[in-house]
């Protein structure tokens, strides 16, 4: 199954509350946090919402 490696590269301070909640739901709370999530529509939607805060790499 494909996974996505997601890294938080910008701070959550001063961001919209929904964007903060989305980052936390992905397991990202501090700059530099990395998480692996399944590559599905739900994850892609979350990434699209906070794309300006994260870096995404595809894993096989």
Buried (B, 14 or more C-beta within 10 A) or exposed (E): EEBBEBBBEEEBEEBEEEBBBBBEEBEBEEEEBEBEBEBEEEBEEBBEBBEEBBEBEEEE
